[in-house]
Amino acid sequence: MNAPPAAREPRLVLAWGTVRDASFPDRVAAARRAGYEGIGLAIPYYRDLLARGWKDRDLAAVLAEWDVRINEVEVLFGFHGAPGRPAGVAGRPGLVYADPELERTAFHLADTFGVPFAQTVGTFDARPIGPEVVDAFGELCDRAAAHGLRVALEFVPYSSIPDLASGLAVVAGADRGNGGLCVDSWHFFRGDPDLGLLRTAPPERVFMVQFNDGPVPPVDPDRMVDAVHHRVLPGEGDFDLRAFVAALDRPGVEAPFSVEVYCDALRSRPTSEVARRAADATRAVVASVPRTL
């Protein structure tokens, strides 16, 4: 009798939002100690580091000391919107569509630290996906390609690109080699959780997988508020994460699990504890899924 396939050991990235209040050295050290291969970085957080006197060489020294890389930068908001503050997102200061300054910073991080991925999202409205949206994504990919950067389009239920099907349509329409998807379990299950489509999505287009769990029904009726305050560790919520993992467990899907748990209840806990708990929870869920390969 053949032995069952060995449990997978997922590659992990510590997303910025899981430990959003951590200092840079604590974030990097916690990532390494918990077994993550990389971290995510929010562009405003990076800018704040520079404003407080950090230099790129200082950040590089910390990364080298702990043998950790920056795997992803976020977020290029509203890539197909007219530049400026988005309409219809009251009380959300700092969200600017098609912001060239955000782009320049993302490209600088790619050039300086070899960051492979940048996330982008649509506009926070329900405008239809037309040729101009596909063209705008392709143009963003072209600008990023000069910096060796791949662009991961994240579908978000309260955005113009609300689900996996619409994200795939934009990526396929643009047809750029450095254009793909960010598949976030939160947005997948809060939107149209089409597991059949996830199982058949082109594996080479799955650039990033963000992993987290959540309660059903949502805690807050404001979906954006809910997304940045009420996520829980994998396995502690109601999402069918085992089916999600199984749908992505196939040849060609090479993305690590970027563990992104925006959770107010965890913000008061030490960075090292949160990073470790998030890693352990992810490993436990992934290991519980029977292997098919």
Buried (B, 14 or more C-beta within 10 A) or exposed (E): EEEEEEEBEBBBBBBBBBBBEBEBBBBBBBBBEBBBBBBBBBBBBBEEBEEEEBEBEBBEEBBEEBEBBBBBBBBBBBBBBEEEBBEEBEEEEEBBBBBEEBBEBBBBBBEBBEBBBBBBBBBBBEBEBEEEBBEBBBBBBBBBBEBEBBBBBBBBBBBBBBBBBBBBBBBEBBEBEBBBBBBBBBBBBBBBBBBEBBEEBEBEBBBBBBBBBBBEEBBEEEBBBBBBBBBBBBBBBEBBBBBBBBBBBBEEBEBBBBBBBBBEEBEEEEBBEBBBBBBBBBBEBBBEBEEEE
